[in-house]
């Protein structure tokens, strides 16, 4: 599965929990709360001032490393 800017954070964490540290590193410290899990990657990056393409590259790399 390739993660895009429209993928929900909760969906990513369900299929690839190993990516949680990447989200924590951008300031998403409440990964278990319903609000953060229902945000898209793009929304999370906008709120936390992070380049969405850079985060997507890291997330997809982490997922590919587990396959």
Buried (B, 14 or more C-beta within 10 A) or exposed (E): EEBEBEBBBBBBBEEBEEBBEBBEEBEBEEBEEEEBBEBBBBBBBEEEEBEBEEBBEBBBEBBEEEE
